[in-house]
Amino acid sequence: MRIIKHKSITWIDITNPTKKDIEFIGKNDKFHPIILDELLHTSARSKVELHPKYIFLTYHLPIFDNTVKTSRRAEIDFLITKEKIITVHYEELEPLNNFWRHISNDPRFKDRVMSDGTGQMLYHSIEEILSFSQRQMKHIEDKISNVTSELFQDKENQLLAKISYLKRDILDYSIISKPQEILLDSLKEAGSKFWGDDIKIYFSDLSGDHLKIMQYLDNFKETIEALEQTNSQLLNAHTNAIMQKFTVIAALTFPLVLVTGIFQTGVVDKINDNPLIFGVAFLSTLIFTILLLILARKKKWL
């Protein structure tokens, strides 16, 4: 647990909350016992709950996990009163750590953020989270650029796996981020009731920042789908070319197979007294095969 105080505003930040931490929170403010119990574990959905003396907010943000090569869900719970903002999370989170360092190391920023009430501080903290979410999409953009650069380099099979991982990452990122749109809209209404209409414009700004993230995701989705389609077309073209070569090879070997089959039957035994028959037949077949090969090379079938 770490605490920052400035004038009448207090920020309490808790990582991996224990029962002792929750008891500390409950002693100082009259939060509902069910809400306090929820802070001991993660929640399945994002939500905003407006109470007479506080707001309870559960926010989910995507974090890229390099181990599984996709984005996973991280959670921040907010308990906000008129004089206090409490953040609870279940792992170290870069946006909150950055926000904490910025406030701790920059007195002017600290005064600007914490002097105008907890509504302004909530706005700045979520703005930092959204900025982090935008930075998190950089790896998607870089990987799409990488796929684009490798598209026409005969790497279709390798690109299949890269494209599949990218599509899953974009989908997981979207699944995590999309519900926050509803949450921010709800926060806009709940915030105006709790702090007054002046705060509404700030939370509307958060909705606009979130919309930019979703637009980026839609653009990434359309781009990777187009790349996947192009890669599939190239892969099909290469497969068809290989099948064409096998077909030509089969046609070239057919005369030899046919002659060999004929000489294995009893029909040829009746005229097999002349030893030149096999030689003439073999030579004729070989010449015919060579002519077919020359034709195939000329037509660029091989």
Secondary structure, DSSP 8 states (H G I E B T S, - for coil): -EEEEETTEEEEEEES--HHHHHHHHHHS---HHHHHHTTS--SS-EEEE-SS-EEEEEEEEEEETTTTEEEEEEEEEEE-SSEEEEEESS--HHHHHHHHHHHH-HHHHHHHHSS-HHHHHHHHHHHHHHHHHHHTHHHHHHHHHHHHHTTSS-HHHHHHHHHHHHHHHHHHHHHHTHHHHHHHHHHHHHHHHH-GGGHHHHHHHHHHHHHHHHHHHHHHHHHHHHHHHHHHHHHHHHHHHHHHHHHHHHHHHHHHHHHHHHTSSTGGGGTTSTHHHHHHHHHHHHHHHHHHHHHHHTT--
